[in-house]
Amino acid sequence: MNKPSPLQVAVGVVKNTQGEVLISLRSQSLHQGGLWEFPGGKVEPAETVEQALRRELKEELGITVISAHSLLTIKHDYPDISVQLHVYEVTEFLGGAKSHVNQPLKWVKPVELTRYTFPAANQSIVMAAQLPNYYAILNDAENALLESRLRLLVDRGVKLIQLRLKSISEPDLHEFLRWAKPLCQQHKVMLLVNSAVINAQAIAVNGIHLTSRDLMAMTQRPQGKELGFNEAPYWVSASCHTLTELKHAEAVGVDFVVLSPILPTETHPEAEPLGWQTFAELVSQVNLPVYALGGLSSHHLEQTQLLGGQGIAGIRAFLNERL
């Protein structure tokens, strides 16, 4: 017996000018009733996903979508139904959002989304809604240069930074973190440490970024207390290069990943680039936010998001250009 095709659903992560996200409470009488959700609904026959999104948000909330881009696509099997969620971030709209279907609505700061209970299929959306478009990677350098580079990234508005300081001495690392942590806290920058850094598990910042080798050695998502992270929230990301690594990241519960290299790079000239077609194919097979890395700049953001990516990761890009 053939398995029924999944229900196609258009979902909107609607953000207001304050950056808050709109969520609504499902009626107890509906599937997954009593849980919070992102607005949207079923894609009708002969209707594109974008058409369905615009229609559903107009019908449910009374708003007219002006600007939206693809965020991610999620496939999920519930015991009674399979769904495929086509998720868009709506950044500009007309009208004041009001429920036309008698569902309670709330505008919520992205970091507060984890306080609400969503259907299982929505968990990756909760993560994607919190992530910025850009993920900067700070490589090894002398402390004075590290300081100037970090300050430049913060000044340019980068909100997610990985410390990929694999060769730095332990004293220099602690000296760097002594002023870097309060700087990032002041500017609400999430600071992740690469798992190859000296005593990475003992550095209490905002999370850890797993090398592909460390990722493949994991059997479950690292827990914050085990890693020494005492601050919440903490995130776990990972570097991936193949579908096997992406699937493993999804299986162990990684929050988001970086997929590379997309284009030829100066850092790893020997690596065979994946190219955009392969990037799109790989992204479509996992329920995770995926950053593209390798030979890219901020100018590639639109193309990345059109292909289902979360955004752009880079080592040099954000130091050389304004965002």
C-alpha positions as CSV (number, residue, x, y, z in Angstrom):
1,M,0.0,0.0,0.0
2,N,1.4,3.4,-1.0
3,K,2.1,5.9,1.7
4,P,-0.2,9.0,1.4
5,S,1.5,12.1,0.2
6,P,2.3,14.5,3.0
7,L,-0.1,17.4,3.6
8,Q,1.5,20.6,2.1
9,V,1.3,23.5,4.5
10,A,2.5,27.1,4.1
11,V,3.8,28.6,7.4
12,G,4.7,32.2,8.1
13,V,7.2,33.5,10.7
14,V,5.8,36.9,10.9
15,K,8.0,39.6,12.4
16,N,7.0,43.2,13.4
17,T,9.2,46.2,13.3
18,Q,10.5,45.4,16.8
19,G,11.6,42.0,15.6
20,E,8.9,40.1,17.6
21,V,7.4,36.9,16.2
22,L,3.6,36.3,16.0
23,I,2.3,33.0,17.4
24,S,-1.2,31.7,17.9
25,L,-2.8,29.0,20.1
26,R,-4.4,26.1,18.3
27,S,-8.0,25.2,19.3
28,Q,-8.3,22.1,21.4
29,S,-10.6,20.6,18.7
30,L,-7.8,20.7,16.1
31,H,-4.9,18.3,15.3
32,Q,-2.2,19.2,17.9
33,G,-4.8,21.3,19.7
34,G,-3.7,23.3,22.7
35,L,-0.2,24.0,21.4
36,W,1.2,27.2,20.0
37,E,1.9,27.5,16.3
38,F,3.1,29.9,13.6
39,P,0.3,31.1,11.4
40,G,-0.4,29.5,8.0
41,G,-2.4,26.7,6.5
42,K,-2.9,24.1,3.8
43,V,-1.8,24.7,0.2
44,E,-4.8,24.2,-2.0
45,P,-4.6,22.4,-5.4
46,A,-3.2,24.6,-8.3
47,E,-1.9,27.1,-5.7
48,T,1.8,27.9,-5.1
49,V,3.2,27.9,-1.6
50,E,3.6,31.7,-1.7
51,Q,0.0,32.2,-2.9
52,A,-1.2,29.9,-0.1
53,L,0.9,31.9,2.5
54,R,-0.5,35.2,1.4
55,R,-4.1,33.9,1.3
56,E,-3.8,32.2,4.7
57,L,-2.3,35.2,6.4
58,K,-5.0,37.5,4.9
59,E,-7.8,35.1,6.0
60,E,-6.4,34.3,9.4
61,L,-4.9,37.6,10.4
62,G,-6.1,40.3,8.0
63,I,-2.6,41.2,6.9
64,T,-1.2,41.7,3.4
65,V,2.3,40.2,2.9
66,I,4.7,42.7,1.3
67,S,8.0,41.0,1.7
68,A,8.8,37.4,2.6
69,H,11.6,34.9,1.9
70,S,11.9,31.1,2.3
71,L,13.3,30.1,5.6
72,L,13.3,26.3,5.6
73,T,11.2,23.2,4.6
74,I,10.3,20.6,7.2
75,K,9.0,17.0,6.6
76,H,7.5,15.4,9.7
77,D,5.5,12.2,10.3
78,Y,3.0,12.3,13.1
79,P,1.3,9.0,14.1
80,D,-1.9,10.0,12.2
81,I,-0.6,12.3,9.4
82,S,2.5,13.4,7.5
83,V,3.2,17.0,6.8
84,Q,5.6,19.1,4.8
85,L,5.9,22.6,6.1
86,H,7.1,25.3,3.7
87,V,8.3,28.0,6.1
88,Y,8.7,31.7,5.1
89,E,9.9,34.6,7.1
90,V,7.6,37.6,6.6
91,T,9.5,40.8,7.3
92,E,7.0,43.4,5.9
93,F,3.3,43.5,5.8
94,L,0.3,45.8,5.8
95,G,-2.4,45.8,8.4
96,G,-2.7,45.1,12.1
97,A,-2.7,41.4,12.8
98,K,-5.9,40.3,14.4
99,S,-7.2,36.7,14.7
100,H,-10.1,36.1,12.3
101,V,-10.5,32.5,13.4
102,N,-10.8,33.1,17.2
103,Q,-7.3,32.0,18.1
104,P,-5.4,33.8,20.8
105,L,-2.4,35.7,19.4
106,K,0.9,36.8,21.0
107,W,3.9,38.8,19.8
108,V,7.0,37.2,21.3
109,K,10.7,38.0,21.3
110,P,12.5,35.3,19.4
111,V,14.6,34.3,22.4
112,E,11.4,33.7,24.4
113,L,9.9,31.2,21.9
114,T,11.3,28.3,23.8
115,R,9.0,29.1,26.7
116,Y,6.0,28.0,24.6
117,T,5.0,24.5,23.6
118,F,4.8,23.9,19.9
119,P,4.0,20.8,17.8
120,A,7.1,18.6,17.2
121,A,7.2,19.6,13.6
122,N,7.7,23.2,14.6
123,Q,10.9,22.8,16.7
124,S,13.2,23.7,13.9
125,I,11.1,26.7,13.1
126,V,11.5,27.9,16.6
127,M,15.3,27.7,16.1
128,A,15.3,29.3,12.7
129,A,13.2,32.2,14.0
130,Q,16.0,33.0,16.5
131,L,18.9,32.8,14.1
132,P,20.3,35.8,12.2
133,N,21.1,35.9,8.5
134,Y,24.9,35.9,9.1
135,Y,27.2,33.6,11.1
136,A,30.8,35.0,11.4
137,I,33.8,32.8,12.1
138,L,36.7,34.3,13.9
139,N,40.0,32.5,13.1
140,D,43.3,32.4,14.9
141,A,45.3,35.7,15.2
142,E,47.2,37.7,17.8
143,N,45.0,39.0,20.6
144,A,45.3,42.6,19.4
145,L,44.1,41.6,15.9
146,L,41.4,39.4,17.4
147,E,40.1,42.3,19.4
148,S,39.9,44.6,16.5
149,R,38.2,42.0,14.3
150,L,35.6,41.1,17.0
151,R,34.9,44.8,17.6
152,L,34.5,45.3,13.8
153,L,32.0,42.4,13.6
154,V,30.0,43.7,16.5
155,D,30.0,47.2,15.1
156,R,28.6,45.9,11.8
157,G,25.7,44.2,13.6
158,V,26.8,40.6,13.4
159,K,24.8,38.7,16.1
160,L,26.2,35.2,15.8
161,I,30.0,34.5,16.0
162,Q,32.0,31.4,16.3
163,L,35.4,31.4,17.9
164,R,37.5,29.1,15.8
165,L,40.7,29.7,17.7
166,K,42.4,26.3,17.4
167,S,46.0,27.4,17.8
168,I,45.7,30.1,20.5
169,S,47.4,29.4,23.8
170,E,45.2,28.9,26.9
171,P,46.4,32.1,28.6
172,D,45.7,34.2,25.5
173,L,42.3,32.5,25.1
174,H,41.3,33.4,28.6
175,E,42.6,37.0,28.2
176,F,40.6,37.3,25.0
177,L,37.4,36.0,26.6
178,R,37.8,38.2,29.6
179,W,36.7,41.3,27.6
180,A,35.0,39.5,24.6
181,K,32.2,38.0,26.7
182,P,30.9,41.2,28.2
183,L,31.3,43.0,24.9
184,C,29.1,40.4,23.2
185,Q,26.6,40.3,26.1
186,Q,26.2,44.1,25.9
187,H,25.4,43.9,22.2
188,K,23.3,40.7,22.4
189,V,25.7,38.7,20.3
190,M,25.7,34.9,20.6
191,L,29.2,33.6,21.0
192,L,29.9,30.0,20.2
193,V,33.2,28.2,20.7
194,N,34.6,25.6,18.2
195,S,35.0,22.2,19.8
196,A,38.6,22.0,18.7
197,V,39.5,25.0,20.9
198,I,41.5,24.3,24.1
199,N,39.2,23.1,26.9
200,A,36.2,24.1,24.8
201,Q,33.8,22.4,27.2
202,A,35.0,24.5,30.1
203,I,34.3,27.9,28.4
204,A,31.0,29.2,29.5
205,V,29.7,31.2,26.6
206,N,26.5,30.7,24.5
207,G,27.2,27.3,23.0
208,I,29.5,25.0,21.1
209,H,30.2,24.5,17.4
210,L,31.2,20.9,16.6
211,T,33.8,20.0,14.0
212,S,32.5,17.4,11.6
213,R,34.8,14.8,13.3
214,D,33.4,15.6,16.8
215,L,29.9,15.6,15.4
216,M,30.2,12.1,14.0
217,A,31.5,10.9,17.4
218,M,28.4,12.1,19.1
219,T,25.4,9.8,19.9
220,Q,23.2,12.5,21.3
221,R,23.0,16.3,21.6
222,P,25.5,17.6,24.1
223,Q,23.8,18.9,27.2
224,G,24.7,22.3,28.6
225,K,25.8,21.3,32.0
226,E,28.0,18.5,30.6
227,L,29.8,21.1,28.5
228,G,30.2,23.5,31.3
229,F,27.8,26.1,29.8
230,N,25.9,27.6,32.7
231,E,24.2,30.4,30.7
232,A,20.9,29.9,28.9
233,P,20.1,29.7,26.1
234,Y,23.0,27.6,24.7
235,W,23.2,26.4,21.2
236,V,24.9,23.5,19.5
237,S,25.9,23.8,15.9
238,A,28.1,21.7,13.6
239,S,30.2,21.7,10.4
240,C,28.9,19.4,7.7
241,H,30.1,18.5,4.2
242,T,28.0,15.5,3.2
243,L,24.4,14.2,3.5
244,T,25.7,11.6,6.0
245,E,26.9,14.4,8.3
246,L,23.8,16.4,7.9
247,K,21.6,13.4,8.7
248,H,23.7,12.6,11.8
249,A,23.5,16.2,13.0
250,E,19.7,16.0,12.7
251,A,19.6,12.7,14.5
252,V,21.6,13.8,17.5
253,G,19.6,17.0,17.9
254,V,22.0,19.7,16.7
255,D,20.3,23.1,16.5
256,F,21.7,24.3,13.2
257,V,24.6,23.5,10.8
258,V,27.1,25.0,8.4
259,L,27.4,23.3,5.0
260,S,30.6,23.8,3.0
261,P,32.3,24.5,0.7
262,I,29.7,26.0,-1.7
263,L,32.2,27.8,-3.9
264,P,36.0,27.6,-4.2
265,T,37.8,29.1,-1.2
266,E,41.2,30.5,-0.4
267,T,41.1,28.7,3.0
268,H,40.7,25.2,1.5
269,P,41.6,25.4,-2.2
270,E,41.9,21.6,-2.4
271,A,38.3,21.0,-1.4
272,E,35.8,20.2,-4.2
273,P,33.0,22.8,-4.0
274,L,29.5,21.5,-3.7
275,G,27.9,24.2,-5.9
276,W,24.4,25.7,-5.6
277,Q,22.5,22.7,-7.0
278,T,24.0,20.2,-4.6
279,F,23.5,22.7,-1.7
280,A,19.8,23.0,-2.5
281,E,19.5,19.2,-2.8
282,L,21.2,18.6,0.5
283,V,19.3,21.3,2.4
284,S,16.0,19.8,1.2
285,Q,16.7,16.5,2.9
286,V,17.1,17.7,6.5
287,N,14.9,19.5,8.9
288,L,17.6,21.9,10.1
289,P,18.5,25.5,9.6
290,V,21.6,25.5,7.3
291,Y,24.2,28.2,6.7
292,A,26.1,28.2,3.5
293,L,29.9,28.6,3.8
294,G,32.8,28.8,1.3
295,G,33.7,31.6,-1.1
296,L,30.6,33.6,-0.3
297,S,29.7,37.2,0.7
298,S,26.6,38.9,2.0
299,H,25.6,39.4,-1.7
300,H,24.8,35.6,-1.8
301,L,22.2,35.8,0.9
302,E,19.2,36.1,-1.4
303,Q,20.3,33.1,-3.5
304,T,21.0,31.1,-0.3
305,Q,17.6,31.7,1.1
306,L,15.9,31.0,-2.3
307,L,17.5,27.6,-2.1
308,G,16.2,27.0,1.5
309,G,19.3,28.1,3.4
310,Q,19.2,30.1,6.7
311,G,21.9,32.5,5.7
312,I,25.6,33.0,5.1
313,A,28.6,31.9,7.2
314,G,32.0,33.4,6.6
315,I,35.5,33.9,7.8
316,R,36.7,37.0,5.8
317,A,33.4,38.2,4.2
318,F,32.0,40.2,7.1
319,L,35.4,41.8,7.9
320,N,35.7,43.1,4.3
321,E,32.2,44.4,3.7
322,R,29.4,46.2,5.3
323,L,26.1,44.3,5.9
